[in-house]
Amino acid sequence: MTHQENKDDSIGADTVLLDVAGSSSVQQQIVRIRRIGKRLFAVAGCFVSIADITAGMAEPGRSMESIEAAFVDGLPIPQTLQVISDTRLDPCLSHHPLVLGAPYIRFCAAQPIMDAHNDVIGSVCLIDYAPRTFSQEDAVLLADLASLFERELRLNSASAAQSDLIKKNRNLRRESLTDPLVGAWNRVAITRSLSAEMVNCRQAQKPLSMVFVDLDHFKTVNEEHGRSSGDTLLLKVVSRLRSCIRPHDALGRYDGDQFMVILPGASHLVSLAVAERMRLAIMAHPEVIGAAKLQLTVSAGTVSTDTFPAASPEELIDHAEKALASAKKTGRNCVIQAIPVSC
């Protein structure tokens, strides 16, 4: 049984309790329980002890409190209320060094603490330096004190379980929006991001640009070297594309070997520069598959709201796709910017 110090508390019942025991709420409750117990019963000390916790969690030192805690740590976990009115008369404690010598502990009473499954996980323990009787009313009050702590544990356990569920749901949602191969946003996520960023940029009166990037002749790579090699190349391409954009820009796999890049706050001139940087970054790193050396290139189409101020997200995508198609027709390995017909 291990004493729970004010600054370092853990619950050794189940995983959830272990998680919540270190919370400030439980720590504060332990402090309150100890304070109430000491004043309510007019004893030298009141301790909250929890089972199955690694020894040595109490703060080091030889203060009176640490000595009392050491005594409590050595007591067996009670299954029911245990009262020892005079430790000198108890066969198990009469020879204890803290009973025979300073600080001469003469009384102790322990009420078990139960978890949500009614399993005993620890106790609330009172100690004093003089023998004393423990009435039925005292027993009821100590049980009430233990119940207060049990309630706090269960509330925190429920809160921890809810937080864990929320975290899992968030992770599942993120997985549903992430391309499993390259780790970038998938088509659903990147198009949602485009719509949201367009709203944000319009409210901030800033432009937004988008780049469509397509690997040239990637179908041939898959056919000649296998899909596994193609997948490996896609991972490398995504890494290089990421290196060319800012942390708050968004990159998503739109379709096969085609990627969408969203550049909030970027003008059409900036988008051209970013797309060109991406093109050079891919071309600068030839890939080797077996004995073959591949010179990868990309084609890109860009569009910006400073040239299409009234465009919807769907219209921006359409303009960017047309610009990309023009880049491919031009001979690939180039960047084409979407321009309004009137220009």
C-alpha positions in Angstrom: 0.0 0.0 0.0 1.5 3.3 -1.0 0.8 6.7 0.5 -0.5 9.4 -1.9 1.5 12.6 -1.4 -0.2 15.9 -2.3 2.0 16.5 -5.4 2.3 12.9 -6.8 -0.9 10.9 -6.8 -1.8 7.7 -8.8 -4.6 5.2 -8.7 -3.7 1.5 -9.0 -7.1 0.0 -10.0 -7.5 -0.1 -13.7 -6.2 1.8 -16.7 -8.7 4.6 -16.5 -8.1 5.1 -12.8 -4.4 5.2 -13.4 -5.0 7.9 -16.0 -7.2 10.1 -13.9 -5.3 9.8 -10.6 -2.7 12.2 -11.7 -5.3 14.8 -12.6 -5.3 18.0 -10.6 -8.9 17.3 -9.6 -8.0 14.0 -7.9 -5.0 15.6 -6.3 -7.1 18.4 -4.9 -9.6 15.9 -3.6 -6.9 13.9 -1.8 -5.8 17.1 -0.1 -9.4 17.9 0.9 -10.0 14.4 2.2 -6.8 14.5 4.3 -7.7 18.0 5.7 -11.3 17.1 6.5 -10.3 13.7 8.1 -7.6 15.3 10.3 -10.0 18.0 11.5 -13.1 15.8 11.7 -11.5 13.1 13.9 -9.0 15.3 15.6 -6.2 13.0 14.8 -2.5 13.5 14.1 -2.8 12.4 10.5 -5.2 11.3 7.7 -3.8 9.6 4.6 -5.3 8.4 1.3 -3.5 5.2 0.2 -4.0 3.3 -3.0 -2.9 -0.3 -3.8 -0.7 -1.6 -6.7 1.4 1.5 -7.1 5.2 1.5 -7.3 6.9 2.3 -4.1 8.8 5.5 -3.6 6.2 7.9 -4.9 6.2 9.9 -1.7 8.5 12.9 -1.6 11.8 12.0 0.1 12.6 13.4 3.5 12.3 12.7 7.2 9.5 15.0 8.1 6.9 13.8 10.5 4.5 13.5 7.6 6.9 11.3 5.7 7.4 9.1 8.8 3.7 8.7 9.2 3.3 7.9 5.5 5.9 5.2 5.9 3.9 3.6 8.7 0.7 3.7 6.6 2.5 2.3 3.6 3.4 -0.8 5.6 -0.2 -1.6 6.7 -2.1 -4.3 4.9 -5.0 -3.2 2.7 -8.2 -3.7 4.8 -11.2 -5.4 3.2 -13.5 -3.9 5.8 -13.2 -1.2 8.4 -10.2 -1.9 10.5 -9.7 -0.2 13.9 -6.7 -0.6 16.2 -7.5 1.3 19.4 -4.0 0.7 20.9 -1.2 -0.4 18.7 0.8 -1.7 21.7 -1.9 -4.3 22.2 -2.1 -5.4 18.6 -0.1 -8.6 17.8 1.0 -7.4 14.4 1.9 -3.8 15.3 3.1 -4.0 18.9 6.7 -4.6 17.8 6.7 -2.0 15.0 9.6 0.4 15.4 7.3 3.4 15.0 5.1 2.1 17.8 8.0 1.1 20.1 9.9 4.3 19.3 9.3 7.8 18.0 6.8 9.1 17.0 5.0 6.4 19.1 2.0 5.8 17.0 -0.8 4.4 19.2 -3.9 4.4 17.1 -4.9 3.7 13.6 -8.2 3.1 11.7 -8.6 2.3 8.0 -11.6 2.3 5.8 -11.3 0.6 2.4 -11.7 2.5 -0.9 -13.7 0.7 -3.6 -13.5 1.2 -7.4 -16.5 1.1 -9.7 -16.4 -2.7 -9.7 -16.5 -2.8 -5.9 -12.9 -4.0 -5.7 -10.8 -2.7 -2.9 -8.1 -0.4 -4.3 -6.8 1.3 -1.1 -8.0 3.0 2.0 -8.5 6.2 4.0 -6.3 5.8 7.1 -6.3 7.7 10.4 -3.4 7.7 12.9 -2.8 9.3 16.3 -0.3 9.3 19.1 -2.7 8.3 21.9 -5.0 5.2 22.2 -8.6 6.0 21.6 -12.0 4.5 21.1 -13.7 4.5 17.8 -17.5 4.8 18.0 -20.1 3.6 15.6 -20.7 7.3 14.6 -17.0 7.6 13.9 -17.1 4.5 11.7 -20.0 6.0 9.7 -18.2 9.3 9.2 -15.0 7.5 8.0 -17.1 5.4 5.6 -18.6 8.7 4.3 -15.2 10.2 3.8 -14.1 7.2 1.8 -17.3 7.4 -0.3 -16.5 11.0 -1.1 -13.2 10.0 -2.6 -14.7 7.0 -4.4 -17.2 9.4 -6.0 -14.4 11.7 -7.1 -12.6 8.8 -8.7 -15.6 7.6 -10.6 -16.4 11.1 -11.9 -12.8 11.5 -13.1 -12.9 8.0 -14.5 -16.0 8.8 -16.5 -14.4 12.1 -17.7 -11.2 10.2 -18.7 -13.3 7.6 -20.6 -15.2 10.4 -22.4 -12.0 12.2 -23.3 -10.5 8.9 -24.6 -13.6 8.4 -26.8 -13.4 11.9 -28.2 -9.7 11.4 -29.0 -10.4 8.1 -30.7 -13.2 9.7 -32.7 -10.9 12.5 -33.8 -8.2 10.0 -34.8 -10.8 8.0 -36.8 -12.0 11.2 -38.5 -8.5 12.2 -39.3 -7.8 8.7 -40.8 -11.0 9.0 -42.9 -9.6 12.3 -44.3 -6.0 11.1 -44.9 -4.7 9.2 -48.0 -3.5 5.9 -46.6 -0.6 5.7 -49.0 1.1 9.1 -48.9 -0.2 10.5 -45.7 -1.5 13.7 -47.3 -5.1 14.8 -47.2 -7.4 12.9 -49.5 -9.7 14.4 -52.1 -12.6 15.0 -49.7 -10.4 16.7 -47.1 -8.4 18.9 -49.5 -11.5 20.1 -51.3 -13.1 21.0 -47.9 -10.0 22.8 -47.0 -10.2 24.8 -50.2 -13.7 25.9 -49.4 -12.8 26.9 -45.8 -9.7 28.8 -46.8 -11.5 30.7 -49.5 -14.0 31.9 -46.9 -11.2 32.9 -44.5 -9.2 34.7 -47.2 -12.2 36.6 -48.5 -13.0 37.8 -44.9 -9.4 38.8 -44.5 -9.4 40.4 -47.9 -6.4 38.3 -49.0 -5.9 36.3 -52.2 -5.8 32.5 -52.3 -4.0 30.4 -54.9 -4.2 26.8 -55.8 -1.8 24.5 -57.7 -2.6 21.3 -59.4 0.5 19.1 -59.8 0.6 15.9 -62.0 3.4 13.5 -62.4 4.4 13.1 -66.0 4.1 9.6 -67.5 3.5 8.0 -64.1 1.3 5.3 -65.7 4.4 4.1 -67.6 6.4 3.8 -64.3 3.7 1.5 -62.8 3.5 -0.6 -66.0 7.3 -1.0 -66.4 8.4 -1.2 -62.7 5.3 -2.3 -60.8 2.9 -0.6 -58.5 5.0 -1.1 -55.5 7.8 1.0 -57.0 5.3 3.5 -58.1 3.9 3.9 -54.6 7.5 4.4 -53.3 8.0 7.2 -55.9 4.7 8.9 -54.8 5.9 9.0 -51.2 9.1 10.7 -52.3 7.2 13.1 -54.5 4.9 14.1 -51.7 7.9 14.7 -49.4 9.5 17.0 -52.0 6.3 18.9 -52.7 5.9 19.5 -48.9 9.4 20.9 -48.7 8.3 23.6 -51.2 5.4 25.0 -49.2 4.7 26.7 -45.9 3.5 24.8 -42.8 0.0 26.4 -43.1 -0.4 25.5 -46.8 -2.4 22.4 -47.5 -1.4 19.4 -49.7 -3.7 16.7 -50.8 -3.8 13.7 -53.1 -6.6 14.7 -55.5 -6.6 11.7 -57.9 -4.0 9.0 -58.5 -0.7 10.9 -59.2 -2.4 14.3 -59.2 -2.0 16.6 -56.1 -3.8 19.8 -55.1 -1.8 22.5 -53.1 -3.7 25.3 -51.4 -1.8 28.5 -50.7 -3.8 30.9 -48.5 -2.7 34.5 -48.9 -0.7 33.8 -52.0 -1.1 35.9 -55.1 -0.9 34.6 -58.7 2.7 35.6 -58.9 3.5 33.7 -55.7 1.7 30.6 -56.9 3.7 30.6 -60.1 6.9 30.8 -58.1 5.8 28.0 -55.8 4.7 25.8 -58.7 8.0 26.4 -60.5 9.9 25.5 -57.2 8.0 22.3 -57.1 8.8 21.4 -60.7 12.5 22.0 -60.1 12.5 20.1 -56.9 11.1 17.0 -58.6 13.3 17.3 -61.6 16.5 17.7 -59.5 16.2 14.3 -58.0 16.3 11.4 -60.5 15.1 8.1 -59.1 16.7 4.7 -59.4 14.6 1.6 -59.6 16.7 -1.5 -60.0 19.1 -0.8 -62.9 16.9 1.9 -64.3 17.4 5.6 -63.7 14.2 7.7 -64.0 14.1 11.4 -64.6 10.8 12.4 -63.0 9.0 15.6 -64.0 5.7 17.2 -63.2 3.3 19.5 -65.0 1.4 22.1 -63.0 -1.6 24.4 -63.4 -2.2 27.4 -61.1 -5.1 29.6 -60.3 -5.6 32.5 -58.0 -8.6 34.5 -56.6 -6.8 37.8 -57.5 -7.4 36.9 -61.1 -10.7 35.1 -60.5 -12.2 37.1 -57.6 -15.8 35.8 -58.0 -14.9 32.2 -58.6 -16.4 29.4 -56.4 -14.3 26.5 -55.1 -15.6 24.3 -58.0 -14.8 27.0 -60.6 -11.3 27.4 -59.2 -10.7 23.7 -59.5 -12.0 23.7 -63.0 -9.7 26.6 -64.0 -6.7 24.9 -62.4 -7.5 21.6 -64.1 -7.7 23.3 -67.5 -4.4 25.1 -66.8 -2.9 21.7 -66.0 -4.2 20.2 -69.2 -2.6 23.0 -71.1 0.7 22.3 -69.4 0.5 18.7 -70.5 -0.4 19.7 -74.1 2.5 22.2 -74.2 4.9 19.3 -73.7 4.8 18.6 -69.9 7.4 19.6 -67.4 6.1 23.1 -67.2 3.8 25.4 -65.3 0.7 27.1 -66.8 -1.3 29.8 -65.0 -5.1 30.1 -65.5 -6.0 33.5 -67.0 -9.4 35.0 -67.5 -10.6 34.8 -71.2 -11.1 38.5 -71.3 -7.4 39.0 -70.7 
